[in-house]
């Protein structure tokens, strides 16, 4: 191990880095939004496994966009 990297490793232990392209100046709001997104994804994952839902494959672009819009609105 490189000695100069060892200090960085010790400093970053227990830290979580979230990189975003959002221009919000409030890091707490960005973090809350991220946590809300992960909770929604976990709920969808649980729902899909409970209902045994398979992926949907569309052949036309407008159908894919409509599906994304309905999922986003939901």
mmCIF file as gemmi writes it, N, C-alpha and C atoms, coordinates in Angstrom:
data_model
loop_
_atom_site.group_PDB
_atom_site.id
_atom_site.type_symbol
_atom_site.label_atom_id
_atom_site.label_alt_id
_atom_site.label_comp_id
_atom_site.label_asym_id
_atom_site.label_entity_id
_atom_site.label_seq_id
_atom_site.pdbx_PDB_ins_code
_atom_site.Cartn_x
_atom_site.Cartn_y
_atom_site.Cartn_z
_atom_site.occupancy
_atom_site.B_iso_or_equiv
_atom_site.pdbx_formal_charge
_atom_site.auth_seq_id
_atom_site.auth_asym_id
_atom_site.pdbx_PDB_model_num
ATOM 1 N N . UNK Axp A 1 ? 0.843 -1.197 0 1 0 ? 1 A 1
ATOM 2 C CA . UNK Axp A 1 ? 0 0 0 1 0 ? 1 A 1
ATOM 3 C C . UNK Axp A 1 ? 0.88 1.25 0 1 0 ? 1 A 1
ATOM 4 N N . UNK Axp A 2 ? 0.376 2.251 -0.642 1 0 ? 2 A 1
ATOM 5 C CA . UNK Axp A 2 ? 1.094 3.53 -0.702 1 0 ? 2 A 1
ATOM 6 C C . UNK Axp A 2 ? 0.784 4.347 0.551 1 0 ? 2 A 1
ATOM 7 N N . UNK Axp A 3 ? 1.807 4.845 1.221 1 0 ? 3 A 1
ATOM 8 C CA . UNK Axp A 3 ? 1.578 5.6 2.465 1 0 ? 3 A 1
ATOM 9 C C . UNK Axp A 3 ? 0.693 6.837 2.277 1 0 ? 3 A 1
ATOM 10 N N . UNK Axp A 4 ? 0.836 7.54 1.154 1 0 ? 4 A 1
ATOM 11 C CA . UNK Axp A 4 ? 0.03 8.756 0.959 1 0 ? 4 A 1
ATOM 12 C C . UNK Axp A 4 ? -1.454 8.429 0.761 1 0 ? 4 A 1
ATOM 13 N N . UNK Axp A 5 ? -1.764 7.247 0.296 1 0 ? 5 A 1
ATOM 14 C CA . UNK Axp A 5 ? -3.172 6.855 0.136 1 0 ? 5 A 1
ATOM 15 C C . UNK Axp A 5 ? -3.767 6.326 1.437 1 0 ? 5 A 1
ATOM 16 N N . UNK Axp A 6 ? -2.939 5.872 2.319 1 0 ? 6 A 1
ATOM 17 C CA . UNK Axp A 6 ? -3.425 5.338 3.588 1 0 ? 6 A 1
ATOM 18 C C . UNK Axp A 6 ? -4.15 6.413 4.396 1 0 ? 6 A 1
ATOM 19 N N . UNK Axp A 7 ? -3.62 7.624 4.423 1 0 ? 7 A 1
ATOM 20 C CA . UNK Axp A 7 ? -4.283 8.688 5.184 1 0 ? 7 A 1
ATOM 21 C C . UNK Axp A 7 ? -5.644 9.024 4.563 1 0 ? 7 A 1
ATOM 22 N N . UNK Axp A 8 ? -5.74 9.042 3.221 1 0 ? 8 A 1
ATOM 23 C CA . UNK Axp A 8 ? -7.017 9.299 2.562 1 0 ? 8 A 1
ATOM 24 C C . UNK Axp A 8 ? -8.016 8.201 2.898 1 0 ? 8 A 1
ATOM 25 N N . UNK Axp A 9 ? -7.563 6.973 2.926 1 0 ? 9 A 1
ATOM 26 C CA . UNK Axp A 9 ? -8.444 5.852 3.239 1 0 ? 9 A 1
ATOM 27 C C . UNK Axp A 9 ? -9.002 5.987 4.653 1 0 ? 9 A 1
ATOM 28 N N . UNK Axp A 10 ? -8.164 6.38 5.594 1 0 ? 10 A 1
ATOM 29 C CA . UNK Axp A 10 ? -8.619 6.521 6.975 1 0 ? 10 A 1
ATOM 30 C C . UNK Axp A 10 ? -9.598 7.684 7.128 1 0 ? 10 A 1
ATOM 31 N N . UNK Axp A 11 ? -9.382 8.756 6.377 1 0 ? 11 A 1
ATOM 32 C CA . UNK Axp A 11 ? -10.264 9.921 6.481 1 0 ? 11 A 1
ATOM 33 C C . UNK Axp A 11 ? -11.638 9.627 5.884 1 0 ? 11 A 1
ATOM 34 N N . UNK Axp A 12 ? -11.678 8.878 4.789 1 0 ? 12 A 1
ATOM 35 C CA . UNK Axp A 12 ? -12.948 8.653 4.105 1 0 ? 12 A 1
ATOM 36 C C . UNK Axp A 12 ? -13.764 7.514 4.688 1 0 ? 12 A 1
ATOM 37 N N . UNK Axp A 13 ? -13.233 6.749 5.618 1 0 ? 13 A 1
ATOM 38 C CA . UNK Axp A 13 ? -13.986 5.649 6.213 1 0 ? 13 A 1
ATOM 39 C C . UNK Axp A 13 ? -15.259 6.175 6.847 1 0 ? 13 A 1
ATOM 40 N N . UNK Axp A 14 ? -16.375 5.577 6.503 1 0 ? 14 A 1
ATOM 41 C CA . UNK Axp A 14 ? -17.654 5.982 7.053 1 0 ? 14 A 1
ATOM 42 C C . UNK Axp A 14 ? -18.294 7.148 6.323 1 0 ? 14 A 1
ATOM 43 N N . UNK Axp A 15 ? -17.658 7.657 5.284 1 0 ? 15 A 1
ATOM 44 C CA . UNK Axp A 15 ? -18.202 8.783 4.529 1 0 ? 15 A 1
ATOM 45 C C . UNK Axp A 15 ? -18.882 8.277 3.264 1 0 ? 15 A 1
ATOM 46 N N . UNK Axp A 16 ? -19.816 9.05 2.766 1 0 ? 16 A 1
ATOM 47 C CA . UNK Axp A 16 ? -20.545 8.701 1.56 1 0 ? 16 A 1
ATOM 48 C C . UNK Axp A 16 ? -20.49 9.904 0.642 1 0 ? 16 A 1
ATOM 49 N N . UNK Axp A 17 ? -20.059 9.701 -0.577 1 0 ? 17 A 1
ATOM 50 C CA . UNK Axp A 17 ? -19.944 10.789 -1.537 1 0 ? 17 A 1
ATOM 51 C C . UNK Axp A 17 ? -21.076 10.691 -2.546 1 0 ? 17 A 1
ATOM 52 N N . UNK Axp A 18 ? -21.814 11.766 -2.694 1 0 ? 18 A 1
ATOM 53 C CA . UNK Axp A 18 ? -22.918 11.816 -3.641 1 0 ? 18 A 1
ATOM 54 C C . UNK Axp A 18 ? -22.587 12.873 -4.679 1 0 ? 18 A 1
ATOM 55 N N . UNK Axp A 19 ? -22.466 12.439 -5.925 1 0 ? 19 A 1
ATOM 56 C CA . UNK Axp A 19 ? -22.126 13.349 -7.011 1 0 ? 19 A 1
ATOM 57 C C . UNK Axp A 19 ? -23.374 13.586 -7.85 1 0 ? 19 A 1
ATOM 58 N N . UNK Axp A 20 ? -23.639 14.852 -8.167 1 0 ? 20 A 1
ATOM 59 C CA . UNK Axp A 20 ? -24.856 15.19 -8.899 1 0 ? 20 A 1
ATOM 60 C C . UNK Axp A 20 ? -24.606 16.339 -9.861 1 0 ? 20 A 1
ATOM 61 N N . UNK Axp A 21 ? -25.517 16.487 -10.794 1 0 ? 21 A 1
ATOM 62 C CA . UNK Axp A 21 ? -25.448 17.626 -11.7 1 0 ? 21 A 1
ATOM 63 C C . UNK Axp A 21 ? -26.487 18.693 -11.323 1 0 ? 21 A 1
ATOM 64 N N . UNK Axp A 22 ? -27.167 18.516 -10.226 1 0 ? 22 A 1
ATOM 65 C CA . UNK Axp A 22 ? -28.152 19.491 -9.767 1 0 ? 22 A 1
ATOM 66 C C . UNK Axp A 22 ? -27.448 20.742 -9.254 1 0 ? 22 A 1
ATOM 67 N N . UNK Axp A 23 ? -28.038 21.874 -9.492 1 0 ? 23 A 1
ATOM 68 C CA . UNK Axp A 23 ? -27.415 23.14 -9.127 1 0 ? 23 A 1
ATOM 69 C C . UNK Axp A 23 ? -27.904 23.666 -7.783 1 0 ? 23 A 1
ATOM 70 N N . UNK Axp A 24 ? -28.547 22.861 -6.999 1 0 ? 24 A 1
ATOM 71 C CA . UNK Axp A 24 ? -29.051 23.306 -5.7 1 0 ? 24 A 1
ATOM 72 C C . UNK Axp A 24 ? -27.896 23.65 -4.773 1 0 ? 24 A 1
ATOM 73 N N . UNK Axp A 25 ? -28.063 24.694 -4.003 1 0 ? 25 A 1
ATOM 74 C CA . UNK Axp A 25 ? -27.004 25.102 -3.088 1 0 ? 25 A 1
ATOM 75 C C . UNK Axp A 25 ? -27.145 24.45 -1.713 1 0 ? 25 A 1
ATOM 76 N N . UNK Axp A 26 ? -28.22 23.71 -1.517 1 0 ? 26 A 1
ATOM 77 C CA . UNK Axp A 26 ? -28.461 23.083 -0.225 1 0 ? 26 A 1
ATOM 78 C C . UNK Axp A 26 ? -28.159 21.586 -0.304 1 0 ? 26 A 1
ATOM 79 N N . UNK Axp A 27 ? -27.02 21.151 0.229 1 0 ? 27 A 1
ATOM 80 C CA . UNK Axp A 27 ? -26.666 19.733 0.159 1 0 ? 27 A 1
ATOM 81 C C . UNK Axp A 27 ? -27.647 18.829 0.899 1 0 ? 27 A 1
ATOM 82 N N . UNK Axp A 28 ? -28.266 19.328 1.949 1 0 ? 28 A 1
ATOM 83 C CA . UNK Axp A 28 ? -29.226 18.513 2.699 1 0 ? 28 A 1
ATOM 84 C C . UNK Axp A 28 ? -30.451 18.188 1.847 1 0 ? 28 A 1
ATOM 85 N N . UNK Axp A 29 ? -30.909 19.14 1.035 1 0 ? 29 A 1
ATOM 86 C CA . UNK Axp A 29 ? -32.056 18.901 0.164 1 0 ? 29 A 1
ATOM 87 C C . UNK Axp A 29 ? -31.706 17.86 -0.902 1 0 ? 29 A 1
ATOM 88 N N . UNK Axp A 30 ? -30.506 17.94 -1.45 1 0 ? 30 A 1
ATOM 89 C CA . UNK Axp A 30 ? -30.07 16.951 -2.439 1 0 ? 30 A 1
ATOM 90 C C . UNK Axp A 30 ? -30.011 15.575 -1.799 1 0 ? 30 A 1
ATOM 91 N N . UNK Axp A 31 ? -29.491 15.49 -0.582 1 0 ? 31 A 1
ATOM 92 C CA . UNK Axp A 31 ? -29.403 14.202 0.11 1 0 ? 31 A 1
ATOM 93 C C . UNK Axp A 31 ? -30.793 13.637 0.388 1 0 ? 31 A 1
ATOM 94 N N . UNK Axp A 32 ? -31.724 14.472 0.841 1 0 ? 32 A 1
ATOM 95 C CA . UNK Axp A 32 ? -33.092 14.007 1.098 1 0 ? 32 A 1
ATOM 96 C C . UNK Axp A 32 ? -33.748 13.505 -0.187 1 0 ? 32 A 1
ATOM 97 N N . UNK Axp A 33 ? -33.519 14.211 -1.289 1 0 ? 33 A 1
ATOM 98 C CA . UNK Axp A 33 ? -34.076 13.776 -2.577 1 0 ? 33 A 1
ATOM 99 C C . UNK Axp A 33 ? -33.497 12.434 -2.986 1 0 ? 33 A 1
ATOM 100 N N . UNK Axp A 34 ? -32.208 12.25 -2.749 1 0 ? 34 A 1
ATOM 101 C CA . UNK Axp A 34 ? -31.564 10.981 -3.099 1 0 ? 34 A 1
ATOM 102 C C . UNK Axp A 34 ? -32.13 9.838 -2.251 1 0 ? 34 A 1
ATOM 103 N N . UNK Axp A 35 ? -32.292 10.061 -0.975 1 0 ? 35 A 1
ATOM 104 C CA . UNK Axp A 35 ? -32.839 9.037 -0.087 1 0 ? 35 A 1
ATOM 105 C C . UNK Axp A 35 ? -34.279 8.71 -0.485 1 0 ? 35 A 1
ATOM 106 N N . UNK Axp A 36 ? -35.056 9.726 -0.851 1 0 ? 36 A 1
ATOM 107 C CA . UNK Axp A 36 ? -36.429 9.501 -1.303 1 0 ? 36 A 1
ATOM 108 C C . UNK Axp A 36 ? -36.441 8.649 -2.568 1 0 ? 36 A 1
ATOM 109 N N . UNK Axp A 37 ? -35.508 8.906 -3.48 1 0 ? 37 A 1
ATOM 110 C CA . UNK Axp A 37 ? -35.415 8.106 -4.703 1 0 ? 37 A 1
ATOM 111 C C . UNK Axp A 37 ? -35.065 6.658 -4.382 1 0 ? 37 A 1
ATOM 112 N N . UNK Axp A 38 ? -34.127 6.417 -3.478 1 0 ? 38 A 1
ATOM 113 C CA . UNK Axp A 38 ? -33.754 5.042 -3.137 1 0 ? 38 A 1
ATOM 114 C C . UNK Axp A 38 ? -34.913 4.316 -2.452 1 0 ? 38 A 1
ATOM 115 N N . UNK Axp A 39 ? -35.699 5.032 -1.64 1 0 ? 39 A 1
ATOM 116 C CA . UNK Axp A 39 ? -36.856 4.412 -1 1 0 ? 39 A 1
ATOM 117 C C . UNK Axp A 39 ? -37.922 4.043 -2.03 1 0 ? 39 A 1
ATOM 118 N N . UNK Axp A 40 ? -38.138 4.906 -3.019 1 0 ? 40 A 1
ATOM 119 C CA . UNK Axp A 40 ? -39.106 4.6 -4.073 1 0 ? 40 A 1
ATOM 120 C C . UNK Axp A 40 ? -38.641 3.403 -4.9 1 0 ? 40 A 1
ATOM 121 N N . UNK Axp A 41 ? -37.348 3.346 -5.208 1 0 ? 41 A 1
ATOM 122 C CA . UNK Axp A 41 ? -36.82 2.205 -5.958 1 0 ? 41 A 1
ATOM 123 C C . UNK Axp A 41 ? -36.965 0.911 -5.165 1 0 ? 41 A 1
ATOM 124 N N . UNK Axp A 42 ? -36.736 0.969 -3.867 1 0 ? 42 A 1
ATOM 125 C CA . UNK Axp A 42 ? -36.888 -0.222 -3.031 1 0 ? 42 A 1
ATOM 126 C C . UNK Axp A 42 ? -38.345 -0.681 -2.998 1 0 ? 42 A 1
ATOM 127 N N . UNK Axp A 43 ? -39.268 0.276 -2.957 1 0 ? 43 A 1
ATOM 128 C CA . UNK Axp A 43 ? -40.689 -0.081 -2.958 1 0 ? 43 A 1
ATOM 129 C C . UNK Axp A 43 ? -41.081 -0.737 -4.28 1 0 ? 43 A 1
ATOM 130 N N . UNK Axp A 44 ? -40.611 -0.194 -5.4 1 0 ? 44 A 1
ATOM 131 C CA . UNK Axp A 44 ? -40.898 -0.809 -6.694 1 0 ? 44 A 1
ATOM 132 C C . UNK Axp A 44 ? -40.301 -2.202 -6.78 1 0 ? 44 A 1
ATOM 133 N N . UNK Axp A 45 ? -39.084 -2.363 -6.274 1 0 ? 45 A 1
ATOM 134 C CA . UNK Axp A 45 ? -38.424 -3.669 -6.306 1 0 ? 45 A 1
ATOM 135 C C . UNK Axp A 45 ? -39.228 -4.687 -5.494 1 0 ? 45 A 1
ATOM 136 N N . UNK Axp A 46 ? -39.7 -4.287 -4.329 1 0 ? 46 A 1
ATOM 137 C CA . UNK Axp A 46 ? -40.493 -5.192 -3.493 1 0 ? 46 A 1
ATOM 138 C C . UNK Axp A 46 ? -41.825 -5.519 -4.165 1 0 ? 46 A 1
ATOM 139 N N . UNK Axp A 47 ? -42.441 -4.516 -4.78 1 0 ? 47 A 1
ATOM 140 C CA . UNK Axp A 47 ? -43.717 -4.736 -5.455 1 0 ? 47 A 1
ATOM 141 C C . UNK Axp A 47 ? -43.549 -5.677 -6.636 1 0 ? 47 A 1
ATOM 142 N N . UNK Axp A 48 ? -42.493 -5.465 -7.414 1 0 ? 48 A 1
ATOM 143 C CA . UNK Axp A 48 ? -42.273 -6.319 -8.583 1 0 ? 48 A 1
ATOM 144 C C . UNK Axp A 48 ? -42.016 -7.762 -8.167 1 0 ? 48 A 1
ATOM 145 N N . UNK Axp A 49 ? -41.265 -7.971 -7.098 1 0 ? 49 A 1
ATOM 146 C CA . UNK Axp A 49 ? -40.985 -9.341 -6.683 1 0 ? 49 A 1
ATOM 147 C C . UNK Axp A 49 ? -42.226 -9.992 -6.069 1 0 ? 49 A 1
ATOM 148 N N . UNK Axp A 50 ? -43.037 -9.216 -5.358 1 0 ? 50 A 1
ATOM 149 C CA . UNK Axp A 50 ? -44.247 -9.776 -4.751 1 0 ? 50 A 1
ATOM 150 C C . UNK Axp A 50 ? -45.274 -10.154 -5.811 1 0 ? 50 A 1
ATOM 151 N N . UNK Axp A 51 ? -45.361 -9.367 -6.869 1 0 ? 51 A 1
ATOM 152 C CA . UNK Axp A 51 ? -46.332 -9.634 -7.931 1 0 ? 51 A 1
ATOM 153 C C . UNK Axp A 51 ? -45.75 -10.49 -9.053 1 0 ? 51 A 1
ATOM 154 N N . UNK Axp A 52 ? -44.459 -10.764 -8.95 1 0 ? 52 A 1
ATOM 155 C CA . UNK Axp A 52 ? -43.769 -11.563 -9.964 1 0 ? 52 A 1
ATOM 156 C C . UNK Axp A 52 ? -43.903 -10.91 -11.349 1 0 ? 52 A 1
ATOM 157 N N . UNK Axp A 53 ? -43.64 -9.591 -11.39 1 0 ? 53 A 1
ATOM 158 C CA . UNK Axp A 53 ? -43.763 -8.815 -12.622 1 0 ? 53 A 1
ATOM 159 C C . UNK Axp A 53 ? -42.48 -8.957 -13.434 1 0 ? 53 A 1
ATOM 160 N N . UNK Axp A 54 ? -42.644 -9.156 -14.729 1 0 ? 54 A 1
ATOM 161 C CA . UNK Axp A 54 ? -41.505 -9.272 -15.634 1 0 ? 54 A 1
ATOM 162 C C . UNK Axp A 54 ? -41.261 -7.931 -16.322 1 0 ? 54 A 1
ATOM 163 N N . UNK Axp A 55 ? -40.071 -7.742 -16.898 1 0 ? 55 A 1
ATOM 164 C CA . UNK Axp A 55 ? -39.812 -6.498 -17.639 1 0 ? 55 A 1
ATOM 165 C C . UNK Axp A 55 ? -40.734 -6.376 -18.861 1 0 ? 55 A 1
ATOM 166 N N . UNK Axp A 56 ? -40.983 -5.146 -19.247 1 0 ? 56 A 1
ATOM 167 C CA . UNK Axp A 56 ? -41.804 -4.869 -20.421 1 0 ? 56 A 1
ATOM 168 C C . UNK Axp A 56 ? -40.882 -4.363 -21.519 1 0 ? 56 A 1
ATOM 169 N N . UNK Axp A 57 ? -40.953 -4.975 -22.686 1 0 ? 57 A 1
ATOM 170 C CA . UNK Axp A 57 ? -40.138 -4.571 -23.823 1 0 ? 57 A 1
ATOM 171 C C . UNK Axp A 57 ? -41.047 -3.999 -24.904 1 0 ? 57 A 1
ATOM 172 N N . UNK Axp A 58 ? -40.829 -2.731 -25.246 1 0 ? 58 A 1
ATOM 173 C CA . UNK Axp A 58 ? -41.625 -2.071 -26.273 1 0 ? 58 A 1
ATOM 174 C C . UNK Axp A 58 ? -40.851 -2.063 -27.589 1 0 ? 58 A 1
ATOM 175 N N . UNK Axp A 59 ? -41.58 -2.099 -28.692 1 0 ? 59 A 1
ATOM 176 C CA . UNK Axp A 59 ? -40.971 -2.076 -30.013 1 0 ? 59 A 1
ATOM 177 C C . UNK Axp A 59 ? -40.933 -0.662 -30.594 1 0 ? 59 A 1
ATOM 178 N N . UNK Axp A 60 ? -41.768 0.227 -30.08 1 0 ? 60 A 1
ATOM 179 C CA . UNK Axp A 60 ? -41.853 1.576 -30.635 1 0 ? 60 A 1
ATOM 180 C C . UNK Axp A 60 ? -41.492 2.6 -29.569 1 0 ? 60 A 1
ATOM 181 N N . UNK Axp A 61 ? -40.777 3.636 -29.992 1 0 ? 61 A 1
ATOM 182 C CA . UNK Axp A 61 ? -40.272 4.64 -29.063 1 0 ? 61 A 1
ATOM 183 C C . UNK Axp A 61 ? -41.391 5.39 -28.349 1 0 ? 61 A 1
ATOM 184 N N . UNK Axp A 62 ? -42.462 5.717 -29.034 1 0 ? 62 A 1
ATOM 185 C CA . UNK Axp A 62 ? -43.532 6.481 -28.391 1 0 ? 62 A 1
ATOM 186 C C . UNK Axp A 62 ? -44.208 5.68 -27.275 1 0 ? 62 A 1
ATOM 187 N N . UNK Axp A 63 ? -44.238 4.37 -27.382 1 0 ? 63 A 1
ATOM 188 C CA . UNK Axp A 63 ? -44.805 3.545 -26.308 1 0 ? 63 A 1
ATOM 189 C C . UNK Axp A 63 ? -43.893 3.541 -25.086 1 0 ? 63 A 1
ATOM 190 N N . UNK Axp A 64 ? -42.594 3.508 -25.338 1 0 ? 64 A 1
ATOM 191 C CA . UNK Axp A 64 ? -41.636 3.563 -24.229 1 0 ? 64 A 1
ATOM 192 C C . UNK Axp A 64 ? -41.764 4.887 -23.486 1 0 ? 64 A 1
ATOM 193 N N . UNK Axp A 65 ? -41.844 5.98 -24.238 1 0 ? 65 A 1
ATOM 194 C CA . UNK Axp A 65 ? -41.974 7.3 -23.607 1 0 ? 65 A 1
ATOM 195 C C . UNK Axp A 65 ? -43.276 7.411 -22.822 1 0 ? 65 A 1
ATOM 196 N N . UNK Axp A 66 ? -44.35 6.851 -23.347 1 0 ? 66 A 1
ATOM 197 C CA . UNK Axp A 66 ? -45.624 6.889 -22.627 1 0 ? 66 A 1
ATOM 198 C C . UNK Axp A 66 ? -45.544 6.092 -21.335 1 0 ? 66 A 1
ATOM 199 N N . UNK Axp A 67 ? -44.881 4.939 -21.386 1 0 ? 67 A 1
ATOM 200 C CA . UNK Axp A 67 ? -44.731 4.121 -20.182 1 0 ? 67 A 1
ATOM 201 C C . UNK Axp A 67 ? -43.909 4.872 -19.121 1 0 ? 67 A 1
ATOM 202 N N . UNK Axp A 68 ? -42.833 5.518 -19.541 1 0 ? 68 A 1
ATOM 203 C CA . UNK Axp A 68 ? -42.013 6.286 -18.595 1 0 ? 68 A 1
ATOM 204 C C . UNK Axp A 68 ? -42.797 7.437 -17.992 1 0 ? 68 A 1
ATOM 205 N N . UNK Axp A 69 ? -43.609 8.103 -18.806 1 0 ? 69 A 1
ATOM 206 C CA . UNK Axp A 69 ? -44.403 9.201 -18.298 1 0 ? 69 A 1
ATOM 207 C C . UNK Axp A 69 ? -45.394 8.729 -17.244 1 0 ? 69 A 1
ATOM 208 N N . UNK Axp A 70 ? -46.082 7.635 -17.509 1 0 ? 70 A 1
ATOM 209 C CA . UNK Axp A 70 ? -47.049 7.109 -16.555 1 0 ? 70 A 1
ATOM 210 C C . UNK Axp A 70 ? -46.349 6.653 -15.275 1 0 ? 70 A 1
ATOM 211 N N . UNK Axp A 71 ? -45.176 6.011 -15.418 1 0 ? 71 A 1
ATOM 212 C CA . UNK Axp A 71 ? -44.433 5.568 -14.232 1 0 ? 71 A 1
ATOM 213 C C . UNK Axp A 71 ? -43.967 6.768 -13.419 1 0 ? 71 A 1
ATOM 214 N N . UNK Axp A 72 ? -43.511 7.812 -14.082 1 0 ? 72 A 1
ATOM 215 C CA . UNK Axp A 72 ? -43.052 9.01 -13.373 1 0 ? 72 A 1
ATOM 216 C C . UNK Axp A 72 ? -44.213 9.684 -12.658 1 0 ? 72 A 1
ATOM 217 N N . UNK Axp A 73 ? -45.357 9.795 -13.324 1 0 ? 73 A 1
ATOM 218 C CA . UNK Axp A 73 ? -46.516 10.428 -12.691 1 0 ? 73 A 1
ATOM 219 C C . UNK Axp A 73 ? -47.012 9.611 -11.493 1 0 ? 73 A 1
ATOM 220 N N . UNK Axp A 74 ? -46.842 8.299 -11.573 1 0 ? 74 A 1
ATOM 221 C CA . UNK Axp A 74 ? -47.259 7.425 -10.471 1 0 ? 74 A 1
ATOM 222 C C . UNK Axp A 74 ? -46.383 7.633 -9.27 1 0 ? 74 A 1
